[in-house]
């Protein structure tokens, strides 16, 4: 039983480490996102979602899904097409650290 608990804890730690993006780099990379999602991820346009305050893992998963086409949206697919995995993690770190207004 102790081994299972330790293994589960190690798995949780490894997943949080894997999502440790660089928020400062994400802020720099977010320039192309600001037109729709706002400078801090708080959109001024009702049809575009706020990214600020979203969970980092959710943002990584969503951006990757747009990139692969799993989430079909032609505009978002084009916007994320050139993002590397590091870019995605950095953007997620930046937006998850922002306060939703």
Backbone as CSV, one residue per row, in Angstrom:
resi,resn,N_x,N_y,N_z,CA_x,CA_y,CA_z,C_x,C_y,C_z
1,UNK,0.829,-1.195,0.000,0.000,0.000,0.000,0.874,1.261,0.000
2,UNK,1.939,1.253,0.793,2.827,2.402,0.877,3.457,2.702,-0.486
3,UNK,3.810,1.664,-1.225,4.409,1.830,-2.553,3.431,2.500,-3.508
4,UNK,2.167,2.133,-3.425,1.149,2.718,-4.294,1.002,4.207,-4.011
5,UNK,0.965,4.580,-2.750,0.819,5.981,-2.359,2.039,6.782,-2.820
6,UNK,3.208,6.252,-2.605,4.431,6.932,-3.023,4.464,7.081,-4.541
7,UNK,4.080,6.037,-5.254,4.055,6.089,-6.719,3.058,7.120,-7.224
8,UNK,1.885,7.156,-6.617,0.867,8.135,-7.017,1.358,9.558,-6.751
9,UNK,2.000,9.769,-5.616,2.530,11.090,-5.288,3.621,11.492,-6.276
10,UNK,4.490,10.557,-6.616,5.558,10.842,-7.584,4.974,11.195,-8.946
11,UNK,3.925,10.508,-9.349,3.269,10.804,-10.611,2.681,12.214,-10.606
12,UNK,2.032,12.591,-9.521,1.475,13.940,-9.410,2.572,14.991,-9.476
13,UNK,3.673,14.768,-8.805,4.775,15.722,-8.840,5.360,15.841,-10.236
14,UNK,5.512,14.726,-10.920,6.101,14.775,-12.261,5.194,15.517,-13.229
15,UNK,3.893,15.421,-13.051,2.973,16.125,-13.941,3.007,17.619,-13.678
16,UNK,3.136,18.041,-12.424,3.185,19.477,-12.162,4.511,20.062,-12.627
17,UNK,5.584,19.306,-12.562,6.862,19.768,-13.064,6.806,19.912,-14.579
18,UNK,6.123,18.992,-15.241,6.019,19.028,-16.696,5.278,20.271,-17.179
19,UNK,4.463,20.874,-16.336,3.700,22.051,-16.731,4.336,23.355,-16.254
20,UNK,5.564,23.286,-15.842,6.221,24.470,-15.305,6.750,25.350,-16.434
21,UNK,5.828,26.025,-17.117,6.226,26.944,-18.181,6.794,28.228,-17.614
22,UNK,7.381,29.015,-18.466,7.988,30.298,-18.106,6.982,31.406,-18.424
23,UNK,6.378,31.960,-17.380,5.337,32.979,-17.563,5.869,34.233,-18.266
24,UNK,7.098,34.618,-17.983,7.672,35.811,-18.635,7.814,35.573,-20.139
25,UNK,8.273,34.393,-20.511,8.372,34.055,-21.937,6.979,33.965,-22.554
26,UNK,6.015,33.471,-21.787,4.643,33.394,-22.265,4.045,34.760,-22.518
27,UNK,4.360,35.706,-21.651,3.866,37.077,-21.844,4.399,37.639,-23.157
28,UNK,5.682,37.419,-23.418,6.278,37.889,-24.670,5.609,37.233,-25.870
29,UNK,5.364,35.935,-25.779,4.782,35.177,-26.900,3.293,35.476,-27.086
30,UNK,2.650,36.077,-26.093,1.205,36.305,-26.130,0.781,37.485,-26.997
31,UNK,1.720,38.193,-27.580,1.387,39.396,-28.360,0.334,39.122,-29.431
32,UNK,0.405,37.983,-30.086,-0.570,37.680,-31.144,-1.935,37.276,-30.577
33,UNK,-1.997,36.993,-29.292,-3.259,36.573,-28.666,-4.088,37.762,-28.183
34,UNK,-3.431,38.901,-27.997,-4.080,40.031,-27.333,-5.242,40.632,-28.106
35,UNK,-5.228,40.536,-29.421,-6.308,41.114,-30.215,-7.673,40.550,-29.856
36,UNK,-7.714,39.278,-29.557,-8.989,38.631,-29.212,-9.151,38.400,-27.712
37,UNK,-8.050,38.049,-27.035,-8.137,37.632,-25.635,-7.685,38.690,-24.640
38,UNK,-7.276,39.858,-25.122,-6.843,40.936,-24.231,-5.410,40.770,-23.773
39,UNK,-4.807,41.865,-23.337,-3.394,41.875,-22.960,-3.082,40.940,-21.791
40,UNK,-4.026,40.792,-20.883,-3.798,39.913,-19.732,-4.686,38.671,-19.774
41,UNK,-5.289,38.420,-20.931,-6.168,37.260,-21.043,-7.600,37.547,-20.656
42,UNK,-7.916,38.807,-20.441,-9.283,39.227,-20.139,-9.847,39.911,-21.376
43,UNK,-10.670,39.197,-22.100,-11.181,39.676,-23.370,-12.207,40.789,-23.187
44,UNK,-12.126,41.779,-24.069,-13.130,42.846,-24.092,-14.243,42.540,-25.077
45,UNK,-14.099,41.439,-25.805,-15.070,41.050,-26.816,-15.825,39.817,-26.297
46,UNK,-17.149,39.940,-26.115,-17.913,38.847,-25.511,-17.776,37.480,-26.193
47,UNK,-17.534,37.454,-27.498,-17.475,36.149,-28.171,-16.145,35.420,-27.961
48,UNK,-15.130,36.103,-27.409,-13.831,35.470,-27.170,-13.663,35.182,-25.687
49,UNK,-13.225,33.984,-25.347,-13.133,33.623,-23.922,-11.963,34.292,-23.210
50,UNK,-12.134,34.459,-21.911,-11.039,34.902,-21.056,-10.094,33.719,-20.859
51,UNK,-8.808,33.972,-20.963,-7.801,32.956,-20.692,-7.223,33.136,-19.291
52,UNK,-7.321,34.336,-18.762,-6.774,34.646,-17.440,-7.395,33.764,-16.369
53,UNK,-6.520,33.211,-15.536,-6.990,32.430,-14.399,-7.382,30.999,-14.718
54,UNK,-7.320,30.607,-15.975,-7.618,29.216,-16.316,-6.497,28.328,-15.778
55,UNK,-6.796,27.085,-15.532,-5.775,26.160,-15.049,-4.752,25.910,-16.148
56,UNK,-3.495,25.861,-15.741,-2.392,25.713,-16.683,-2.533,24.439,-17.527
57,UNK,-2.858,23.332,-16.890,-2.998,22.067,-17.622,-4.132,22.143,-18.648
58,UNK,-5.221,22.806,-18.282,-6.337,22.972,-19.211,-5.905,23.769,-20.444
59,UNK,-5.182,24.866,-20.213,-4.738,25.698,-21.333,-3.797,24.930,-22.256
60,UNK,-2.874,24.168,-21.690,-1.970,23.360,-22.511,-2.779,22.387,-23.359
61,UNK,-3.710,21.690,-22.734,-4.528,20.702,-23.455,-5.363,21.368,-24.548
62,UNK,-5.962,22.508,-24.241,-6.806,23.204,-25.217,-5.993,23.708,-26.407
63,UNK,-4.854,24.319,-26.132,-4.033,24.849,-27.228,-3.540,23.712,-28.116
64,UNK,-3.098,22.618,-27.500,-2.641,21.469,-28.288,-3.781,20.877,-29.113
65,UNK,-4.990,20.881,-28.563,-6.149,20.359,-29.294,-6.487,21.247,-30.494
66,UNK,-6.326,22.551,-30.359,-6.512,23.438,-31.516,-5.445,23.156,-32.567
67,UNK,-4.226,22.946,-32.107,-3.111,22.723,-33.033,-3.293,21.433,-33.839
68,UNK,-3.777,20.369,-33.200,-3.965,19.088,-33.895,-5.278,19.012,-34.670
69,UNK,-6.181,19.936,-34.398,-7.489,19.902,-35.035,-8.521,19.128,-34.228
70,UNK,-8.117,18.586,-33.075,-9.068,17.886,-32.207,-10.191,18.830,-31.782
71,UNK,-9.847,20.092,-31.583,-10.843,21.152,-31.361,-10.878,21.937,-32.664
72,UNK,-11.889,21.720,-33.471,-11.906,22.349,-34.796,-12.303,23.822,-34.758
73,UNK,-11.344,24.670,-35.035,-11.587,26.095,-35.166,-10.496,26.628,-36.092
74,UNK,-10.855,26.981,-37.325,-9.847,27.383,-38.299,-8.981,28.566,-37.850
75,UNK,-9.575,29.531,-37.174,-8.813,30.693,-36.726,-7.791,30.288,-35.672
76,UNK,-8.237,29.535,-34.675,-7.317,29.122,-33.621,-6.248,28.167,-34.157
77,UNK,-6.624,27.291,-35.060,-5.638,26.370,-35.638,-4.521,27.154,-36.311
78,UNK,-4.879,28.199,-37.045,-3.872,29.031,-37.703,-3.033,29.796,-36.680
79,UNK,-3.656,30.274,-35.619,-2.944,31.063,-34.616,-1.919,30.235,-33.846
80,UNK,-2.206,28.959,-33.624,-1.313,28.124,-32.809,-0.411,27.220,-33.640
81,UNK,-0.546,27.271,-34.951,0.174,26.341,-35.835,1.687,26.352,-35.626
82,UNK,2.263,27.496,-35.354,3.721,27.588,-35.244,4.238,27.479,-33.810
83,UNK,3.344,27.297,-32.846,3.768,27.214,-31.450,4.479,25.900,-31.169
84,UNK,5.604,25.983,-30.491,6.298,24.784,-30.024,5.650,24.339,-28.713
85,UNK,6.006,23.147,-28.249,5.497,22.694,-26.950,5.922,23.661,-25.844
86,UNK,7.150,24.181,-25.924,7.615,25.148,-24.922,6.794,26.437,-24.987
87,UNK,6.484,26.904,-26.193,5.643,28.101,-26.343,4.290,27.878,-25.678
88,UNK,3.706,26.724,-25.920,2.388,26.400,-25.361,2.451,26.381,-23.837
89,UNK,3.460,25.735,-23.284,3.604,25.692,-21.826,3.841,27.085,-21.254
90,UNK,4.603,27.903,-21.955,4.865,29.268,-21.491,3.612,30.126,-21.530
91,UNK,2.841,30.024,-22.605,1.580,30.765,-22.691,0.626,30.327,-21.579
92,UNK,0.537,29.032,-21.353,-0.340,28.511,-20.303,0.101,29.022,-18.930
93,UNK,1.408,29.050,-18.688,1.919,29.558,-17.409,1.561,31.034,-17.238
94,UNK,1.717,31.809,-18.312,1.407,33.238,-18.244,-0.074,33.474,-17.963
95,UNK,-0.923,32.889,-18.771,-2.359,33.152,-18.617,-2.922,32.582,-17.312
96,UNK,-2.421,31.446,-16.863,-2.935,30.876,-15.623,-2.537,31.736,-14.415
97,UNK,-1.483,32.512,-14.539,-1.035,33.377,-13.445,-1.774,34.715,-13.398
98,UNK,-2.550,35.005,-14.428,-3.282,36.285,-14.487,-4.599,36.175,-13.716
99,UNK,-5.076,37.298,-13.231,-6.354,37.338,-12.514,-7.482,37.573,-13.509
100,UNK,-8.514,36.775,-13.390,-9.701,36.951,-14.232,-10.494,38.135,-13.691
101,UNK,-10.873,39.028,-14.597,-11.615,40.224,-14.177,-13.035,40.186,-14.656
